[in-house]
Amino acid sequence: MIGILLKVASVSVFVTMSTLIKASGEGMPAGQIVFFRSAFAIVPILVFLTVRGQLDTAWRTASPLSHFRRGLVGVTAMGLGFYGIMRLPLPDAIAIGYAMPLLTVVFAAVFLGETVRIFRWSAVAVGLGGVLIISWPRLSLFGDGFGSSEALGVMAVLASATLGATAMILVRKLILTEKTPTIVLYFSLTATVLSLATLPFGWIMPDWQTLGLMAMAGFCGGLGQILLTQSYRHADVSTIAPFEYTSIVLGILIGYFIFGDVPTWTMLTGTAIVVGAGIFVILREHALGLERKAQRKLVTPQG
């Protein structure tokens, strides 16, 4: 129960972060938004690691180049995601982003050699079909076409989901040699430095209110990461992962009451398909995990 509560708290904080960015980031370049999100996220992360006495060891790494690669892919995904959030209704951006865990299954099979059988392949195909249902009205040539602001937002979120899935594969490789605090800390630092490199490409001078909201968004990003990490200490991934989809409920409520976004039938239908497929994948992973655990118990140790 503690793990579930921490997961729901992390989802709520991340949705709050997206809301603050959407409310205050109008006209601000994506690279500048990523900078604020990453730089201010370091504050709660450093405090958390200091309180736990892990700050000294968190700096130690055997794979600095691997952290840089993960950071480069992750910061690009983050920038594209924020670009999409600024151009789409918040619930739509969240729902299209659900393509990431589905694509992670595909990439794990292709790049890590993980065994993926027909049940999960089917769920991934159905889920991506749901993403297409959400996206198509904004990409349709019968509307404003591919050059419209919303179409660009859809393509940005889809690209963000693809790169986010790639980043997850890189993280799976990193955890073989690196500790979780090290991965979290180095990602925030790498994202801050890389996003700062976009300074010559048209940053704007925000007013104090915008700066405060962006600082709050960054703080929420760091706090959300801490809550998410802690949730995995109290429950299995397969137990808490379905609660990721509470974000769409929060997104719909915030989108309606704050931004005046009314969800369409295509968005609701596509989201239901994507969520159903995602939960099926999670449950299948859980069942396979139980099977592997049972098989290990049947193996008699050789003395």
Long-range contacts (C-beta under 8 A, 24 or more apart in sequence): 2-234, 2-235, 3-231, 3-232, 3-233, 3-234, 3-235, 3-239, 3-240, 4-231, 4-235, 4-239, 4-240, 4-243, 6-227, 6-228, 6-230, 6-231, 6-234, 6-240, 7-227, 7-228, 7-231, 7-235, 7-240, 7-243, 7-244, 8-243, 8-246, 9-227, 10-224, 10-225, 10-227, 10-228, 10-231, 11-224, 11-243, 11-244, 11-246, 11-247, 11-250, 12-246, 12-250, 13-220, 13-223, 13-224, 13-227, 14-220, 14-221, 14-224, 14-247, 15-94, 15-247, 15-250, 15-251, 15-254, 16-220, 17-217, 17-218, 17-220, 17-221, 17-224, 18-85, 18-90, 18-93, 18-94, 18-251, 19-90, 19-254, 19-258, 20-213, 20-214, 20-216, 20-217, 20-220, 21-82, 21-85, 21-86, 21-214, 21-217, 22-85, 22-86, 22-90, 22-259, 23-213, 23-258, 23-259, 24-206, 24-209, 24-210, 24-213, 24-214, 24-217, 25-82, 25-86, 25-210, 25-214, 26-86, 27-204, 28-203, 28-204, 28-206, 28-210, 29-198, 29-201, 29-202, 29-203, 29-204, 30-79, 30-80, 30-82, 30-83, 30-86, 31-79, 31-195, 31-197, 31-198, 31-199, 31-201, 31-203, 32-195, 32-198, 32-199, 32-203, 32-204, 33-79, 33-82, 33-214, 34-75, 34-78, 34-79, 34-82, 34-191, 34-195, 34-198, 35-192, 35-195, 35-196, 35-198, 36-211, 36-214, 36-215, 36-217, 36-218, 37-78, 37-82, 37-191, 37-214, 37-217, 37-218, 37-221, 38-75, 38-78, 38-188, 38-191, 38-192, 38-195, 38-218, 38-221, 39-192, 39-218, 40-214, 40-215, 40-216, 40-217, 40-218, 40-219, 40-221, 40-222, 41-188, 41-218, 41-219, 41-221, 41-222, 41-225, 42-185, 42-188, 42-189, 42-192, 42-222, 43-218, 43-219, 43-222, 44-219, 44-222, 44-223, 44-226, 45-184, 45-185, 45-188, 45-222, 45-225, 45-226, 46-185, 48-226, 49-181, 49-185, 52-181, 54-181, 57-179, 57-181, 57-182, 58-179, 58-181, 58-182, 58-185, 59-182, 59-185, 60-182, 61-178, 61-182, 61-186, 62-177, 62-178, 63-174, 63-177, 63-178, 64-186, 66-170, 66-173, 66-174, 66-178, 67-174, 67-178, 67-182, 67-183, 67-186, 67-187, 67-190, 68-190, 69-170, 70-167, 70-170, 70-171, 70-174, 70-183, 70-187, 70-190, 71-186, 71-187, 71-189, 71-190, 71-191, 71-194, 72-190, 72-194, 73-163, 73-166, 73-167, 73-170, 74-163, 74-164, 74-167, 74-187, 74-190, 74-191, 75-190, 75-191, 75-194, 75-195, 76-163, 77-159, 77-160, 77-161, 77-162, 77-163, 77-164, 77-166, 77-167, 78-160, 78-191, 79-160, 79-195, 80-156, 80-157, 80-159, 80-160, 80-163, 81-156, 81-157, 81-160, 81-164, 83-152, 83-153, 83-156, 84-153, 84-154, 84-156, 84-157, 84-160, 85-153, 85-157, 86-153, 87-149, 87-150, 87-152, 87-153, 87-156, 88-138, 88-150, 88-153, 88-154, 88-157, 89-255, 89-259, 89-261, 89-263, 89-267, 90-251, 90-254, 90-255, 90-259, 90-261, 91-248, 91-251, 91-252, 91-255, 91-261, 91-263, 91-267, 91-271, 92-134, 92-138, 92-154, 92-261, 92-267, 93-153, 93-157, 93-251, 94-247, 94-248, 94-251, 95-131, 95-134, 95-248, 95-251, 95-267, 95-270, 95-271, 95-274, 96-131, 96-134, 96-135, 96-154, 96-157, 96-158, 96-161, 97-157, 97-160, 97-161, 97-164, 98-127, 98-131, 98-161, 98-245, 98-248, 98-271, 98-274, 98-275, 98-278, 99-127, 99-128, 99-131, 99-158, 99-161, 99-162, 99-274, 100-160, 100-161, 100-162, 100-164, 100-165, 100-168, 101-165, 101-244, 101-278, 101-281, 102-127, 102-128, 102-131, 102-274, 102-277, 102-278, 102-281, 103-161, 103-162, 103-165, 104-165, 104-168, 104-169, 105-281, 106-165, 107-165, 107-166, 107-168, 107-169, 108-169, 108-172, 111-169, 112-169, 112-172, 112-173, 119-280, 119-284, 120-281, 120-284, 120-285, 123-277, 123-278, 123-280, 123-281, 123-284, 124-277, 124-281, 126-273, 126-276, 126-277, 127-273, 127-274, 127-276, 127-277, 127-278, 127-281, 129-273, 130-269, 130-270, 130-271, 130-272, 130-273, 130-274, 130-276, 130-277, 131-158, 131-270, 131-274, 132-270, 133-266, 133-269, 133-270, 133-273, 134-266, 134-267, 134-270, 134-271, 134-274, 135-270, 136-266, 137-264, 137-266, 180-229, 184-225, 184-226, 184-229, 188-222, 236-286, 236-289, 237-285, 238-282, 238-283, 238-285, 238-286, 238-289, 239-286, 241-282, 242-278, 242-279, 242-282, 244-278, 245-275, 245-278, 245-279, 248-275
